[in-house]
Every structure is written in structure tokens, then in C-alpha cells.
Amino acid sequence: MVQIYTWAYQDWKTITKETLATIVGLPDGITADDYKTITAEAYVIKKAELTPNI
């Protein structure tokens, strides 16, 4: 699966870093290490993701 995301991001340009970031950690998604392999940048959790909805 990671290979498909790599092609989509690097070769086909049909997926963005922002879209990749939304699938990090999902059951059928990718890991933070996969994100770094695909984009060559470390995955950083957005601040909004750290604050609970109250």
C-alpha cells in the first residue's frame, strides 16, 4: 500500500502531503515512518489534533 501512496505523491502528483497526513495512523492508512519515506519530511501532528473537543 505504501508503494501506491509513494507513486501517487512522487510520480503521479495526485495526492498532497496534507492528504497523506490525514491517513497516518488509520487502520488502513500509513505510519509516521511511511509518511517520512514518501515525502522525505517528518510527520508532525497538527496542534488542533492535540486539543480535545469539549
C-alpha distance matrix in Angstrom:
0.0 3.8 5.3 5.3 6.6 8.7 10.2 10.9 12.6 14.3 15.1 15.2 16.4 15.2 13.9 16.1 16.1 17.7 15.1 12.4 15.0 15.3 11.9 12.6 13.7 12.8 12.1 8.9 8.4 8.2 11.3 14.1 13.6 10.1 12.0 14.7 12.8 11.5 14.9 17.3 18.8 19.1 17.9 21.2 21.8 24.0 27.5 27.4 24.6 27.1 30.0 30.4 31.5 35.1
3.8 0.0 3.8 5.4 5.1 6.1 8.7 9.8 10.5 11.8 13.3 14.1 14.9 14.4 12.7 14.3 13.7 15.9 13.8 10.6 13.1 14.3 11.3 11.2 12.9 13.1 13.2 10.5 8.7 7.0 9.3 11.5 10.5 6.8 8.8 11.1 9.0 7.9 11.5 13.6 15.3 15.7 14.9 18.4 19.6 21.9 25.5 25.9 23.3 25.6 28.7 29.6 31.0 34.6
5.3 3.8 0.0 3.8 5.4 4.9 6.2 8.5 9.9 10.3 10.9 12.1 13.7 13.7 12.9 15.0 15.1 17.6 15.7 12.8 15.8 17.1 14.5 14.7 16.6 16.7 16.7 13.7 12.2 10.7 12.9 14.7 13.2 9.6 11.3 12.9 10.1 8.5 12.1 14.2 16.6 17.8 17.5 21.1 22.7 24.8 28.5 28.9 26.5 28.9 32.1 33.0 34.3 38.0
5.3 5.4 3.8 0.0 3.8 5.4 5.2 6.1 8.6 10.0 10.0 10.0 11.7 10.9 10.5 13.2 14.2 16.3 13.8 11.7 15.1 15.9 13.4 14.6 16.8 16.1 16.3 12.9 11.6 11.2 14.2 16.0 15.4 11.6 12.4 14.7 12.5 10.0 13.0 15.8 17.9 19.2 18.4 21.7 22.8 24.5 28.2 28.2 26.0 28.7 31.6 32.4 33.3 37.0
6.6 5.1 5.4 3.8 0.0 3.8 5.4 4.9 6.0 8.3 9.6 9.6 10.0 9.3 7.7 9.9 10.5 12.7 10.4 8.0 11.5 12.6 10.5 11.6 14.4 14.1 15.1 12.1 9.8 9.0 11.9 13.2 13.1 9.4 9.2 11.8 10.4 7.4 9.9 13.1 14.7 15.9 14.9 18.1 19.3 20.8 24.6 24.6 22.6 25.4 28.3 29.3 30.2 34.0
8.7 6.1 4.9 5.4 3.8 0.0 3.8 5.5 5.3 5.7 7.5 9.0 9.6 10.3 9.2 10.7 10.9 13.9 12.5 9.9 13.0 15.0 13.3 13.6 16.5 16.9 18.0 15.3 12.7 11.0 13.0 13.6 12.6 9.1 9.0 10.5 8.2 5.2 8.0 10.7 13.1 14.9 14.9 18.3 20.2 21.9 25.7 26.2 24.4 26.9 30.0 31.4 32.6 36.4
10.2 8.7 6.2 5.2 5.4 3.8 0.0 3.8 5.5 5.3 4.9 6.0 8.0 8.8 9.2 11.5 12.8 15.7 14.0 12.2 15.7 17.3 15.8 16.7 19.6 19.5 20.4 17.3 15.2 14.1 16.5 17.3 16.4 12.8 12.7 14.1 11.8 8.7 10.9 13.6 16.1 18.3 18.3 21.6 23.4 24.7 28.5 28.8 27.2 29.9 32.8 34.2 35.1 38.9
10.9 9.8 8.5 6.1 4.9 5.5 3.8 0.0 3.8 6.0 5.9 4.8 5.6 5.2 5.6 8.6 10.6 13.0 11.0 10.0 13.7 14.9 13.8 15.4 18.5 18.1 19.5 16.3 14.1 13.7 16.4 17.1 17.1 13.5 12.6 14.6 13.2 9.6 11.0 14.4 16.1 18.2 17.6 20.5 21.9 22.7 26.5 26.4 25.0 28.1 30.7 31.9 32.5 36.3
12.6 10.5 9.9 8.6 6.0 5.3 5.5 3.8 0.0 3.8 6.0 6.2 4.9 6.2 5.1 6.3 7.7 10.7 9.7 8.5 11.8 13.8 13.4 14.4 17.9 18.1 20.0 17.4 14.5 13.4 15.4 15.3 15.3 12.2 10.5 12.0 11.1 7.3 7.6 11.1 12.7 15.1 14.9 17.6 19.4 20.2 24.0 24.3 23.2 26.0 28.8 30.4 31.3 35.0
14.3 11.8 10.3 10.0 8.3 5.7 5.3 6.0 3.8 0.0 3.8 6.2 6.0 8.7 8.7 9.4 10.3 13.8 13.3 11.8 14.8 17.2 16.7 17.2 20.6 21.2 22.9 20.2 17.4 15.7 17.4 17.0 16.2 13.3 12.0 12.4 10.8 7.5 7.8 10.4 12.9 15.8 16.4 19.4 21.7 22.7 26.4 27.2 26.1 28.7 31.6 33.5 34.6 38.3
15.1 13.3 10.9 10.0 9.6 7.5 4.9 5.9 6.0 3.8 0.0 3.8 5.7 8.4 9.8 11.6 13.3 16.5 15.5 14.5 17.8 19.7 19.0 20.0 23.2 23.4 24.7 21.7 19.3 18.1 20.2 20.2 19.4 16.2 15.3 16.0 14.0 10.8 11.6 14.0 16.6 19.6 20.1 23.0 25.1 26.0 29.8 30.2 29.1 32.0 34.7 36.4 37.2 41.0
15.2 14.1 12.1 10.0 9.6 9.0 6.0 4.8 6.2 6.2 3.8 0.0 3.8 5.4 8.0 10.5 13.2 15.7 14.2 13.9 17.5 18.8 18.2 19.9 23.2 22.8 24.2 21.0 18.9 18.4 20.9 21.3 21.0 17.7 16.5 17.9 16.3 12.7 13.4 16.4 18.5 21.2 21.1 23.8 25.4 25.9 29.6 29.6 28.6 31.7 34.2 35.7 36.1 39.9
16.4 14.9 13.7 11.7 10.0 9.6 8.0 5.6 4.9 6.0 5.7 3.8 0.0 3.8 5.7 7.3 10.2 12.6 11.7 11.9 15.1 16.6 16.8 18.4 22.0 21.8 23.8 20.9 18.4 17.8 20.1 19.9 20.1 17.1 15.2 16.5 15.8 12.0 11.7 14.9 16.4 19.1 18.8 21.2 22.7 22.9 26.5 26.5 25.9 29.0 31.4 33.0 33.5 37.2
15.2 14.4 13.7 10.9 9.3 10.3 8.8 5.2 6.2 8.7 8.4 5.4 3.8 0.0 3.8 6.9 10.4 11.8 9.9 10.8 14.2 14.8 14.9 17.2 20.6 19.9 21.7 18.7 16.5 16.7 19.5 19.8 20.5 17.3 15.5 17.6 17.1 13.3 13.4 17.0 18.0 20.2 19.2 21.4 22.3 22.3 25.9 25.4 24.6 28.0 30.2 31.4 31.5 35.2
13.9 12.7 12.9 10.5 7.7 9.2 9.2 5.6 5.1 8.7 9.8 8.0 5.7 3.8 0.0 3.8 6.9 8.3 6.3 7.1 10.4 11.2 11.5 13.7 17.1 16.7 18.9 16.3 13.7 13.7 16.3 16.4 17.5 14.5 12.3 14.7 14.7 11.0 10.9 14.7 15.2 17.0 15.6 17.7 18.6 18.7 22.3 21.9 21.0 24.3 26.5 27.9 28.2 31.9
16.1 14.3 15.0 13.2 9.9 10.7 11.5 8.6 6.3 9.4 11.6 10.5 7.3 6.9 3.8 0.0 3.8 5.3 5.2 6.3 8.6 10.1 11.5 13.0 16.7 16.9 19.7 17.7 14.6 14.1 16.0 15.2 16.6 14.3 11.3 13.3 14.1 10.7 9.3 13.0 12.7 14.5 13.3 14.9 15.9 15.7 19.3 19.3 18.7 21.9 24.2 25.9 26.4 30.1
16.1 13.7 15.1 14.2 10.5 10.9 12.8 10.6 7.7 10.3 13.3 13.2 10.2 10.4 6.9 3.8 0.0 3.8 5.4 5.0 6.1 8.8 10.3 10.8 14.6 15.6 18.6 17.2 13.6 12.5 13.5 12.1 13.7 12.0 8.5 10.2 11.9 9.1 7.1 10.4 9.4 10.9 9.5 11.2 12.6 12.8 16.5 17.0 16.3 19.1 21.7 23.7 24.7 28.4
17.7 15.9 17.6 16.3 12.7 13.9 15.7 13.0 10.7 13.8 16.5 15.7 12.6 11.8 8.3 5.3 3.8 0.0 3.8 5.4 5.1 6.6 9.3 10.4 13.9 14.6 18.0 17.0 13.6 13.2 14.4 13.1 15.5 14.1 10.6 12.8 14.9 12.4 10.6 13.7 12.0 12.6 10.3 10.9 11.2 10.6 14.2 14.0 13.5 16.7 18.9 20.8 21.4 25.1
15.1 13.8 15.7 13.8 10.4 12.5 14.0 11.0 9.7 13.3 15.5 14.2 11.7 9.9 6.3 5.2 5.4 3.8 0.0 3.8 5.3 5.3 7.1 9.4 12.8 12.6 15.6 14.1 11.1 11.5 13.6 13.4 15.7 13.6 10.7 13.7 15.2 12.3 11.6 15.1 14.1 14.6 12.1 13.3 13.2 13.0 16.5 15.8 14.7 18.2 20.3 21.5 21.9 25.7
12.4 10.6 12.8 11.7 8.0 9.9 12.2 10.0 8.5 11.8 14.5 13.9 11.9 10.8 7.1 6.3 5.0 5.4 3.8 0.0 3.8 5.4 5.6 6.8 10.5 10.9 13.8 12.2 8.7 8.2 10.1 10.0 12.0 9.8 7.1 10.4 11.6 9.1 9.0 12.4 11.7 12.0 9.7 11.7 12.2 13.1 16.8 16.7 15.0 18.1 20.7 22.1 23.0 26.8
15.0 13.1 15.8 15.1 11.5 13.0 15.7 13.7 11.8 14.8 17.8 17.5 15.1 14.2 10.4 8.6 6.1 5.1 5.3 3.8 0.0 3.8 5.5 5.4 9.0 10.2 13.7 13.2 9.6 8.9 9.6 8.6 11.5 10.5 7.4 10.3 12.6 11.0 10.2 12.9 11.1 10.4 7.3 8.5 8.5 9.4 13.2 13.2 11.5 14.3 17.1 18.7 19.9 23.7
15.3 14.3 17.1 15.9 12.6 15.0 17.3 14.9 13.8 17.2 19.7 18.8 16.6 14.8 11.2 10.1 8.8 6.6 5.3 5.4 3.8 0.0 3.8 5.8 8.4 8.3 11.9 11.6 8.7 9.5 10.9 11.0 14.1 12.8 10.5 13.7 15.8 13.9 13.7 16.6 14.9 14.0 10.6 11.2 10.0 10.3 13.6 12.7 10.6 14.0 16.2 17.1 17.8 21.6
11.9 11.3 14.5 13.4 10.5 13.3 15.8 13.8 13.4 16.7 19.0 18.2 16.8 14.9 11.5 11.5 10.3 9.3 7.1 5.6 5.5 3.8 0.0 3.8 6.2 5.5 8.7 7.9 4.9 6.2 8.4 9.7 12.4 10.7 9.3 13.0 14.4 12.8 13.5 16.4 15.4 14.4 11.2 12.8 11.9 13.2 16.5 15.7 13.1 16.0 18.5 19.1 19.9 23.6
12.6 11.2 14.7 14.6 11.6 13.6 16.7 15.4 14.4 17.2 20.0 19.9 18.4 17.2 13.7 13.0 10.8 10.4 9.4 6.8 5.4 5.8 3.8 0.0 3.8 5.7 8.8 9.1 5.7 4.8 5.3 6.1 9.3 8.4 7.2 10.6 12.4 11.8 12.5 14.6 13.3 11.7 8.5 10.3 9.7 12.0 15.2 15.2 12.3 14.5 17.6 18.4 20.0 23.7
13.7 12.9 16.6 16.8 14.4 16.5 19.6 18.5 17.9 20.6 23.2 23.2 22.0 20.6 17.1 16.7 14.6 13.9 12.8 10.5 9.0 8.4 6.2 3.8 0.0 3.8 6.5 8.2 6.0 5.9 5.5 7.4 10.4 10.2 10.1 13.1 14.8 14.8 15.8 17.6 16.2 14.0 10.9 12.2 10.9 13.5 16.1 16.0 12.5 14.2 17.1 17.4 19.2 22.6
12.8 13.1 16.7 16.1 14.1 16.9 19.5 18.1 18.1 21.2 23.4 22.8 21.8 19.9 16.7 16.9 15.6 14.6 12.6 10.9 10.2 8.3 5.5 5.7 3.8 0.0 3.8 5.5 4.6 6.8 8.2 10.7 13.4 12.3 12.4 15.8 17.0 16.3 17.7 20.0 19.0 17.2 13.9 15.2 13.7 15.6 18.2 17.3 13.9 16.1 18.5 18.2 19.3 22.7
12.1 13.2 16.7 16.3 15.1 18.0 20.4 19.5 20.0 22.9 24.7 24.2 23.8 21.7 18.9 19.7 18.6 18.0 15.6 13.8 13.7 11.9 8.7 8.8 6.5 3.8 0.0 3.8 5.5 8.0 9.6 12.8 14.8 13.6 14.6 17.9 18.4 18.0 20.0 22.2 21.6 19.9 17.0 18.6 17.2 19.3 21.8 20.9 17.4 19.3 21.6 20.9 21.9 25.1
8.9 10.5 13.7 12.9 12.1 15.3 17.3 16.3 17.4 20.2 21.7 21.0 20.9 18.7 16.3 17.7 17.2 17.0 14.1 12.2 13.2 11.6 7.9 9.1 8.2 5.5 3.8 0.0 3.8 7.0 9.9 13.3 14.8 12.6 13.7 17.2 17.1 16.2 18.5 21.0 21.0 19.9 17.2 19.3 18.4 20.4 23.3 22.4 19.2 21.5 23.9 23.5 24.3 27.6
8.4 8.7 12.2 11.6 9.8 12.7 15.2 14.1 14.5 17.4 19.3 18.9 18.4 16.5 13.7 14.6 13.6 13.6 11.1 8.7 9.6 8.7 4.9 5.7 6.0 4.6 5.5 3.8 0.0 3.8 7.0 10.0 11.8 9.5 10.0 13.7 14.0 12.9 14.9 17.5 17.3 16.2 13.6 15.8 15.3 17.3 20.5 19.9 16.9 19.3 22.0 22.1 23.2 26.7
8.2 7.0 10.7 11.2 9.0 11.0 14.1 13.7 13.4 15.7 18.1 18.4 17.8 16.7 13.7 14.1 12.5 13.2 11.5 8.2 8.9 9.5 6.2 4.8 5.9 6.8 8.0 7.0 3.8 0.0 3.8 6.8 8.1 5.8 6.8 10.2 10.5 10.1 12.2 14.3 14.2 13.1 11.0 13.8 14.0 16.6 19.8 20.0 17.0 19.1 22.2 22.9 24.4 28.0
11.3 9.3 12.9 14.2 11.9 13.0 16.5 16.4 15.4 17.4 20.2 20.9 20.1 19.5 16.3 16.0 13.5 14.4 13.6 10.1 9.6 10.9 8.4 5.3 5.5 8.2 9.6 9.9 7.0 3.8 0.0 3.8 5.3 5.0 6.3 8.8 9.8 10.6 12.3 13.5 12.9 11.0 9.1 11.8 12.3 15.5 18.5 19.3 16.2 17.6 21.0 21.9 24.0 27.5
14.1 11.5 14.7 16.0 13.2 13.6 17.3 17.1 15.3 17.0 20.2 21.3 19.9 19.8 16.4 15.2 12.1 13.1 13.4 10.0 8.6 11.0 9.7 6.1 7.4 10.7 12.8 13.3 10.0 6.8 3.8 0.0 3.8 5.4 5.0 6.4 8.7 9.9 10.6 11.1 9.8 7.4 5.6 8.5 9.8 13.1 16.1 17.5 14.8 15.9 19.6 21.1 23.5 26.9
13.6 10.5 13.2 15.4 13.1 12.6 16.4 17.1 15.3 16.2 19.4 21.0 20.1 20.5 17.5 16.6 13.7 15.5 15.7 12.0 11.5 14.1 12.4 9.3 10.4 13.4 14.8 14.8 11.8 8.1 5.3 3.8 0.0 3.8 5.4 5.1 6.2 8.7 10.0 9.7 9.6 7.8 7.8 11.2 13.1 16.5 19.5 21.2 18.6 19.5 23.2 24.8 27.3 30.7
10.1 6.8 9.6 11.6 9.4 9.1 12.8 13.5 12.2 13.3 16.2 17.7 17.1 17.3 14.5 14.3 12.0 14.1 13.6 9.8 10.5 12.8 10.7 8.4 10.2 12.3 13.6 12.6 9.5 5.8 5.0 5.4 3.8 0.0 3.8 5.4 5.0 6.1 8.6 9.5 10.2 9.6 9.1 12.8 14.5 17.4 20.8 22.0 19.4 21.0 24.5 25.9 27.9 31.5
12.0 8.8 11.3 12.4 9.2 9.0 12.7 12.6 10.5 12.0 15.3 16.5 15.2 15.5 12.3 11.3 8.5 10.6 10.7 7.1 7.4 10.5 9.3 7.2 10.1 12.4 14.6 13.7 10.0 6.8 6.3 5.0 5.4 3.8 0.0 3.8 5.4 5.2 6.0 7.7 7.5 7.2 6.3 9.9 11.9 14.4 18.0 19.2 17.0 18.9 22.3 24.0 26.0 29.6
14.7 11.1 12.9 14.7 11.8 10.5 14.1 14.6 12.0 12.4 16.0 17.9 16.5 17.6 14.7 13.3 10.2 12.8 13.7 10.4 10.3 13.7 13.0 10.6 13.1 15.8 17.9 17.2 13.7 10.2 8.8 6.4 5.1 5.4 3.8 0.0 3.8 5.5 5.3 4.8 4.9 5.0 6.3 10.0 12.9 15.6 18.9 20.7 18.9 20.2 23.8 25.9 28.2 31.7
12.8 9.0 10.1 12.5 10.4 8.2 11.8 13.2 11.1 10.8 14.0 16.3 15.8 17.1 14.7 14.1 11.9 14.9 15.2 11.6 12.6 15.8 14.4 12.4 14.8 17.0 18.4 17.1 14.0 10.5 9.8 8.7 6.2 5.0 5.4 3.8 0.0 3.8 5.8 5.5 7.7 8.7 10.0 13.8 16.5 19.1 22.5 24.2 22.2 23.7 27.3 29.1 31.2 34.8
11.5 7.9 8.5 10.0 7.4 5.2 8.7 9.6 7.3 7.5 10.8 12.7 12.0 13.3 11.0 10.7 9.1 12.4 12.3 9.1 11.0 13.9 12.8 11.8 14.8 16.3 18.0 16.2 12.9 10.1 10.6 9.9 8.7 6.1 5.2 5.5 3.8 0.0 3.8 5.9 8.1 9.9 10.5 14.1 16.5 18.6 22.2 23.4 21.7 23.7 27.1 28.9 30.6 34.3
14.9 11.5 12.1 13.0 9.9 8.0 10.9 11.0 7.6 7.8 11.6 13.4 11.7 13.4 10.9 9.3 7.1 10.6 11.6 9.0 10.2 13.7 13.5 12.5 15.8 17.7 20.0 18.5 14.9 12.2 12.3 10.6 10.0 8.6 6.0 5.3 5.8 3.8 0.0 3.8 5.3 8.0 9.0 12.2 15.0 16.6 20.2 21.6 20.4 22.4 25.7 27.9 29.6 33.2
17.3 13.6 14.2 15.8 13.1 10.7 13.6 14.4 11.1 10.4 14.0 16.4 14.9 17.0 14.7 13.0 10.4 13.7 15.1 12.4 12.9 16.6 16.4 14.6 17.6 20.0 22.2 21.0 17.5 14.3 13.5 11.1 9.7 9.5 7.7 4.8 5.5 5.9 3.8 0.0 3.8 6.9 9.4 12.5 15.8 17.8 21.1 23.1 21.9 23.4 26.8 29.3 31.3 34.9
18.8 15.3 16.6 17.9 14.7 13.1 16.1 16.1 12.7 12.9 16.6 18.5 16.4 18.0 15.2 12.7 9.4 12.0 14.1 11.7 11.1 14.9 15.4 13.3 16.2 19.0 21.6 21.0 17.3 14.2 12.9 9.8 9.6 10.2 7.5 4.9 7.7 8.1 5.3 3.8 0.0 3.8 6.5 9.0 12.5 14.3 17.5 19.7 18.7 20.0 23.4 26.1 28.2 31.7
19.1 15.7 17.8 19.2 15.9 14.9 18.3 18.2 15.1 15.8 19.6 21.2 19.1 20.2 17.0 14.5 10.9 12.6 14.6 12.0 10.4 14.0 14.4 11.7 14.0 17.2 19.9 19.9 16.2 13.1 11.0 7.4 7.8 9.6 7.2 5.0 8.7 9.9 8.0 6.9 3.8 0.0 3.8 6.2 9.8 12.3 15.2 17.7 16.3 17.2 20.7 23.3 25.8 29.2
17.9 14.9 17.5 18.4 14.9 14.9 18.3 17.6 14.9 16.4 20.1 21.1 18.8 19.2 15.6 13.3 9.5 10.3 12.1 9.7 7.3 10.6 11.2 8.5 10.9 13.9 17.0 17.2 13.6 11.0 9.1 5.6 7.8 9.1 6.3 6.3 10.0 10.5 9.0 9.4 6.5 3.8 0.0 3.8 6.6 9.4 12.6 14.6 12.9 14.1 17.6 20.0 22.3 25.8
21.2 18.4 21.1 21.7 18.1 18.3 21.6 20.5 17.6 19.4 23.0 23.8 21.2 21.4 17.7 14.9 11.2 10.9 13.3 11.7 8.5 11.2 12.8 10.3 12.2 15.2 18.6 19.3 15.8 13.8 11.8 8.5 11.2 12.8 9.9 10.0 13.8 14.1 12.2 12.5 9.0 6.2 3.8 0.0 3.8 6.3 9.0 11.5 10.3 11.1 14.6 17.3 19.8 23.1
21.8 19.6 22.7 22.8 19.3 20.2 23.4 21.9 19.4 21.7 25.1 25.4 22.7 22.3 18.6 15.9 12.6 11.2 13.2 12.2 8.5 10.0 11.9 9.7 10.9 13.7 17.2 18.4 15.3 14.0 12.3 9.8 13.1 14.5 11.9 12.9 16.5 16.5 15.0 15.8 12.5 9.8 6.6 3.8 0.0 3.8 6.4 8.4 6.6 7.6 11.0 13.6 16.1 19.4
24.0 21.9 24.8 24.5 20.8 21.9 24.7 22.7 20.2 22.7 26.0 25.9 22.9 22.3 18.7 15.7 12.8 10.6 13.0 13.1 9.4 10.3 13.2 12.0 13.5 15.6 19.3 20.4 17.3 16.6 15.5 13.1 16.5 17.4 14.4 15.6 19.1 18.6 16.6 17.8 14.3 12.3 9.4 6.3 3.8 0.0 3.8 5.4 5.4 7.1 9.6 12.5 14.4 17.7
27.5 25.5 28.5 28.2 24.6 25.7 28.5 26.5 24.0 26.4 29.8 29.6 26.5 25.9 22.3 19.3 16.5 14.2 16.5 16.8 13.2 13.6 16.5 15.2 16.1 18.2 21.8 23.3 20.5 19.8 18.5 16.1 19.5 20.8 18.0 18.9 22.5 22.2 20.2 21.1 17.5 15.2 12.6 9.0 6.4 3.8 0.0 3.8 5.3 5.3 7.0 10.5 12.6 15.5
27.4 25.9 28.9 28.2 24.6 26.2 28.8 26.4 24.3 27.2 30.2 29.6 26.5 25.4 21.9 19.3 17.0 14.0 15.8 16.7 13.2 12.7 15.7 15.2 16.0 17.3 20.9 22.4 19.9 20.0 19.3 17.5 21.2 22.0 19.2 20.7 24.2 23.4 21.6 23.1 19.7 17.7 14.6 11.5 8.4 5.4 3.8 0.0 3.8 5.4 5.6 8.4 9.6 12.7
24.6 23.3 26.5 26.0 22.6 24.4 27.2 25.0 23.2 26.1 29.1 28.6 25.9 24.6 21.0 18.7 16.3 13.5 14.7 15.0 11.5 10.6 13.1 12.3 12.5 13.9 17.4 19.2 16.9 17.0 16.2 14.8 18.6 19.4 17.0 18.9 22.2 21.7 20.4 21.9 18.7 16.3 12.9 10.3 6.6 5.4 5.3 3.8 0.0 3.8 5.7 7.6 9.5 13.0
27.1 25.6 28.9 28.7 25.4 26.9 29.9 28.1 26.0 28.7 32.0 31.7 29.0 28.0 24.3 21.9 19.1 16.7 18.2 18.1 14.3 14.0 16.0 14.5 14.2 16.1 19.3 21.5 19.3 19.1 17.6 15.9 19.5 21.0 18.9 20.2 23.7 23.7 22.4 23.4 20.0 17.2 14.1 11.1 7.6 7.1 5.3 5.4 3.8 0.0 3.8 6.5 9.6 12.4
30.0 28.7 32.1 31.6 28.3 30.0 32.8 30.7 28.8 31.6 34.7 34.2 31.4 30.2 26.5 24.2 21.7 18.9 20.3 20.7 17.1 16.2 18.5 17.6 17.1 18.5 21.6 23.9 22.0 22.2 21.0 19.6 23.2 24.5 22.3 23.8 27.3 27.1 25.7 26.8 23.4 20.7 17.6 14.6 11.0 9.6 7.0 5.6 5.7 3.8 0.0 3.8 6.6 9.0
30.4 29.6 33.0 32.4 29.3 31.4 34.2 31.9 30.4 33.5 36.4 35.7 33.0 31.4 27.9 25.9 23.7 20.8 21.5 22.1 18.7 17.1 19.1 18.4 17.4 18.2 20.9 23.5 22.1 22.9 21.9 21.1 24.8 25.9 24.0 25.9 29.1 28.9 27.9 29.3 26.1 23.3 20.0 17.3 13.6 12.5 10.5 8.4 7.6 6.5 3.8 0.0 3.8 6.1
31.5 31.0 34.3 33.3 30.2 32.6 35.1 32.5 31.3 34.6 37.2 36.1 33.5 31.5 28.2 26.4 24.7 21.4 21.9 23.0 19.9 17.8 19.9 20.0 19.2 19.3 21.9 24.3 23.2 24.4 24.0 23.5 27.3 27.9 26.0 28.2 31.2 30.6 29.6 31.3 28.2 25.8 22.3 19.8 16.1 14.4 12.6 9.6 9.5 9.6 6.6 3.8 0.0 3.8
35.1 34.6 38.0 37.0 34.0 36.4 38.9 36.3 35.0 38.3 41.0 39.9 37.2 35.2 31.9 30.1 28.4 25.1 25.7 26.8 23.7 21.6 23.6 23.7 22.6 22.7 25.1 27.6 26.7 28.0 27.5 26.9 30.7 31.5 29.6 31.7 34.8 34.3 33.2 34.9 31.7 29.2 25.8 23.1 19.4 17.7 15.5 12.7 13.0 12.4 9.0 6.1 3.8 0.0
